[in-house]
Amino acid sequence: MSASETAMLCLIAVIGHLMALFWLCVEDYEVDLSRDRIYDLPIKDPQVRRELKNSLHTPLHAVVLMIFLLAGLFSSRSVGSFFASLLLTAVWAEIWHYSSHRAFHLKSLHWIHAEHHKSRLSSPFTALSFSFWEKFIFDLGILGALALIDIFVFNLNFFGIAAWFAAYLVINSYGHANYEIRSENFMEVKGKYITSTVYHALHHSRYTGNYGLGTRFLDRVFKTEWPDSEAVFDQVVVQKKPLSSLRETVGETEGAAK
């Protein structure tokens, strides 16, 4: 492996923890980014200890990607292949995450995902708190499909794929925080298509629905979106009123997600 490849793998191995610590400091020091609290509830110490323990195998993302790299895959280094690989990874990850996430909520497979859902009130470290098998299946599903494309269709770029993993770990960190950093006008355009911290917080507190990773597209197609997602965002961000219980809903919830 080259020095730049090694550096990128090291970044992926540690960036999740660095971002979790950053967002915890944001909250502890009441930086303006954390002003819109989603749930007016405390995160208890046992949850933090459990999440920290589960986060120890977060470098698995880097390890699995390294194995594919050492196998001679993802060898293209052109600028065009970087952007193509980044885009392809983002699209496939969205599909793979949604489909596997919904599958993990089936009774027969829920043991894979149950550890993550012990955190009904999510925190930045919840983004790192998965079972070993869930992390492994997530990585293998993404990289295995990309490897087939690399072998049979066209060569992919390691750095494009790695850039997606790094961005995923950054975004997923504040995507699990108990506060919303997006502005009041987010729902006017971008929020119609892109998920928010509020959006995923509802998945944790209600245990089902809002399965999407970065977009709302598949939730809408398969009717698994909580119908009050935008109303909750409005209450938290615009009205500055955090939710007072994990079961609280806002407005109409007819056709609730499953």
C-alpha positions as CSV (number, residue, x, y, z in Angstrom):
1,M,0.0,0.0,0.0
2,S,1.1,3.5,-0.7
3,A,1.6,6.2,2.1
4,S,-1.6,8.0,0.9
5,E,-3.7,4.8,1.0
6,T,-2.4,4.0,4.5
7,A,-3.2,7.6,5.6
8,M,-6.7,7.3,4.2
9,L,-7.4,4.0,6.0
10,C,-6.1,5.5,9.3
11,L,-8.4,8.4,8.8
12,I,-11.4,6.1,8.4
13,A,-10.3,4.1,11.4
14,V,-10.4,7.2,13.8
15,I,-12.6,9.9,12.3
16,G,-15.8,8.5,13.8
17,H,-14.4,8.8,17.3
18,L,-12.9,12.2,16.6
19,M,-16.3,13.5,15.4
20,A,-18.2,12.0,18.3
21,L,-15.8,13.8,20.7
22,F,-16.2,17.0,18.7
23,W,-20.0,17.0,18.9
24,L,-20.0,16.1,22.6
25,C,-17.8,19.2,23.2
26,V,-20.2,21.2,21.1
27,E,-23.0,20.2,23.4
28,D,-21.0,20.4,26.7
29,Y,-19.9,23.9,26.0
30,E,-23.3,24.9,24.6
31,V,-21.8,26.0,21.2
32,D,-24.5,27.6,19.0
33,L,-24.6,24.5,16.8
34,S,-26.3,22.6,19.5
35,R,-29.1,25.1,20.3
36,D,-32.0,23.1,18.9
37,R,-32.4,20.1,21.2
38,I,-34.6,17.3,19.9
39,Y,-35.6,15.5,23.1
40,D,-35.5,17.3,26.4
41,L,-34.2,14.2,28.1
42,P,-30.8,13.2,29.7
43,I,-28.5,10.6,28.2
44,K,-27.6,8.3,31.1
45,D,-24.1,7.1,32.0
46,P,-24.7,3.4,31.4
47,Q,-25.7,4.2,27.8
48,V,-22.5,6.1,27.2
49,R,-20.4,3.3,28.6
50,R,-22.2,0.7,26.5
51,E,-21.8,2.8,23.3
52,L,-18.1,3.4,24.0
53,K,-17.5,-0.3,24.4
54,N,-19.3,-1.0,21.1
55,S,-17.3,1.7,19.4
56,L,-14.1,-0.2,19.9
57,H,-14.6,-2.2,16.6
58,T,-15.5,0.9,14.5
59,P,-12.1,0.6,12.8
60,L,-13.6,-2.5,11.1
61,H,-14.6,-0.2,8.3
62,A,-11.0,0.5,7.5
63,V,-9.9,-3.1,8.0
64,V,-12.5,-4.5,5.5
65,L,-11.7,-1.8,3.0
66,M,-8.0,-2.6,3.4
67,I,-8.6,-6.3,2.6
68,F,-10.3,-5.4,-0.7
69,L,-7.4,-3.0,-1.5
70,L,-4.7,-5.7,-0.7
71,A,-6.6,-8.1,-3.0
72,G,-5.8,-5.8,-5.9
73,L,-9.2,-4.1,-6.2
74,F,-10.1,-0.5,-6.7
75,S,-6.8,0.3,-8.4
76,S,-7.9,3.2,-10.7
77,R,-6.4,6.5,-9.8
78,S,-7.8,8.9,-12.4
79,V,-9.8,12.0,-11.4
80,G,-12.8,10.8,-13.4
81,S,-12.8,7.4,-11.6
82,F,-12.6,9.2,-8.3
83,F,-15.9,11.0,-8.8
84,A,-17.5,8.0,-10.5
85,S,-16.5,5.8,-7.6
86,L,-17.7,8.3,-5.0
87,L,-21.1,8.7,-6.7
88,L,-21.6,5.0,-7.2
89,T,-20.7,4.2,-3.6
90,A,-23.1,6.8,-2.4
91,V,-26.0,5.5,-4.5
92,W,-25.4,1.8,-3.7
93,A,-24.8,2.5,0.0
94,E,-28.2,4.2,0.2
95,I,-29.9,1.2,-1.4
96,W,-27.9,-1.4,0.6
97,H,-28.4,0.5,3.9
98,Y,-32.2,0.8,3.4
99,S,-32.7,-2.8,2.4
100,S,-30.5,-4.4,5.0
101,H,-31.8,-2.0,7.7
102,R,-35.4,-3.0,7.0
103,A,-34.3,-6.7,7.0
104,F,-32.6,-6.3,10.4
105,H,-36.0,-5.2,11.8
106,L,-37.5,-8.6,10.9
107,K,-37.8,-10.8,14.0
108,S,-35.5,-13.5,12.6
109,L,-32.7,-11.0,12.0
110,H,-33.2,-8.4,14.6
111,W,-30.4,-9.8,16.8
112,I,-28.0,-8.2,14.4
113,H,-29.4,-4.7,14.9
114,A,-30.7,-4.9,18.5
115,E,-27.5,-3.5,20.0
116,H,-27.8,-0.3,18.1
117,H,-31.5,0.1,19.1
118,K,-30.7,-0.1,22.8
119,S,-30.1,3.6,22.5
120,R,-33.7,5.0,22.2
121,L,-32.3,8.5,22.8
122,S,-29.4,8.8,20.4
123,S,-26.0,10.5,21.0
124,P,-22.9,11.1,18.8
125,F,-21.5,7.8,20.1
126,T,-24.7,6.0,19.1
127,A,-23.4,6.4,15.5
128,L,-20.5,4.0,16.5
129,S,-22.6,1.6,18.6
130,F,-23.3,-1.4,16.5
131,S,-22.8,-5.1,16.9
132,F,-19.7,-6.5,15.1
133,W,-21.9,-8.4,12.7
134,E,-24.0,-5.3,11.7
135,K,-20.8,-3.4,10.9
136,F,-19.4,-6.3,9.0
137,I,-22.5,-6.9,6.9
138,F,-22.8,-3.2,6.2
139,D,-19.2,-3.0,4.9
140,L,-19.3,-6.3,3.1
141,G,-22.6,-5.5,1.3
142,I,-21.2,-2.2,0.0
143,L,-17.7,-3.3,-0.9
144,G,-18.7,-6.7,-2.2
145,A,-21.0,-5.2,-4.8
146,L,-18.4,-2.5,-5.7
147,A,-15.8,-5.3,-6.1
148,L,-18.0,-7.1,-8.6
149,I,-18.3,-3.9,-10.6
150,D,-14.6,-3.4,-10.4
151,I,-13.9,-6.9,-11.7
152,F,-16.5,-7.2,-14.4
153,V,-17.5,-3.6,-15.5
154,F,-14.8,-1.0,-14.9
155,N,-12.1,-0.2,-12.5
156,L,-13.1,1.8,-9.4
157,N,-11.0,4.2,-7.4
158,F,-10.0,3.4,-3.8
159,F,-9.9,7.1,-2.9
160,G,-13.4,7.7,-4.2
161,I,-14.8,4.8,-2.1
162,A,-12.7,5.8,0.9
163,A,-13.9,9.4,0.7
164,W,-17.5,8.2,1.0
165,F,-16.7,6.2,4.1
166,A,-15.0,9.2,5.7
167,A,-17.9,11.4,4.9
168,Y,-20.4,8.8,6.1
169,L,-18.7,8.7,9.5
170,V,-18.6,12.4,9.8
171,I,-22.3,12.9,8.8
172,N,-23.5,9.9,10.8
173,S,-21.9,11.3,14.0
174,Y,-24.1,14.4,14.1
175,G,-26.9,12.5,12.5
176,H,-27.2,10.7,15.8
177,A,-26.9,13.7,18.0
178,N,-29.8,14.8,20.2
179,Y,-29.9,18.2,18.6
180,E,-30.5,19.6,15.1
181,I,-27.9,21.8,13.5
182,R,-29.8,22.6,10.3
183,S,-31.5,25.9,9.7
184,E,-35.1,26.8,9.8
185,N,-35.4,26.9,6.0
186,F,-33.9,23.4,5.5
187,M,-37.3,21.8,4.9
188,E,-38.2,24.3,2.2
189,V,-36.0,22.5,-0.4
190,K,-33.2,20.2,0.8
191,G,-35.2,18.7,3.6
192,K,-37.7,17.3,1.2
193,Y,-35.1,14.9,-0.1
194,I,-32.4,14.7,2.5
195,T,-32.7,13.2,6.0
196,S,-32.0,15.3,9.1
197,T,-31.0,14.5,12.6
198,V,-34.6,14.9,13.7
199,Y,-35.6,12.4,11.0
200,H,-33.3,9.7,12.3
201,A,-34.0,10.5,15.9
202,L,-37.6,9.5,15.3
203,H,-36.4,6.1,14.1
204,H,-34.5,5.5,17.4
205,S,-37.2,6.7,19.7
206,R,-40.1,5.0,17.9
207,Y,-38.0,1.9,16.9
208,T,-39.4,1.7,13.3
209,G,-39.8,3.9,10.2
210,N,-37.5,6.5,8.7
211,Y,-35.0,3.8,7.6
212,G,-33.1,5.9,5.0
213,L,-29.4,6.7,5.4
214,G,-29.0,10.0,3.7
215,T,-32.2,10.5,1.7
216,R,-35.9,10.1,2.1
217,F,-36.4,8.6,-1.3
218,L,-36.8,4.9,-0.4
219,D,-38.8,5.6,2.7
220,R,-41.3,7.4,0.5
221,V,-41.3,4.7,-2.2
222,F,-42.0,2.0,0.4
223,K,-44.2,4.1,2.7
224,T,-42.0,3.7,5.7
225,E,-41.7,7.4,6.6
226,W,-43.2,8.8,9.8
227,P,-45.8,11.3,8.6
228,D,-45.0,13.9,11.3
229,S,-41.3,14.0,10.5
230,E,-41.5,17.5,9.0
231,A,-43.8,18.7,11.8
232,V,-41.4,17.5,14.5
233,F,-38.6,19.3,12.7
234,D,-40.7,22.5,12.6
235,Q,-41.4,22.2,16.3
236,V,-37.8,21.6,17.3
237,V,-36.1,24.0,14.9
238,V,-38.6,26.7,14.2
239,Q,-40.7,26.8,17.4
240,K,-37.7,25.9,19.6
241,K,-39.8,23.3,21.5
242,P,-38.0,20.0,22.1
243,L,-40.0,16.8,22.6
244,S,-40.6,15.9,26.2
245,S,-41.0,12.1,25.8
246,L,-39.8,9.4,23.4
247,R,-43.5,8.5,22.5
248,E,-44.5,12.1,21.7
249,T,-45.9,12.7,18.2
250,V,-46.8,16.0,16.5
251,G,-50.0,16.5,14.5
252,E,-51.4,13.7,12.3
253,T,-49.7,10.3,12.5
254,E,-52.2,8.4,10.4
255,G,-50.5,5.8,8.2
256,A,-47.6,5.6,10.7
257,A,-44.4,3.9,9.4
258,K,-43.7,0.2,10.1
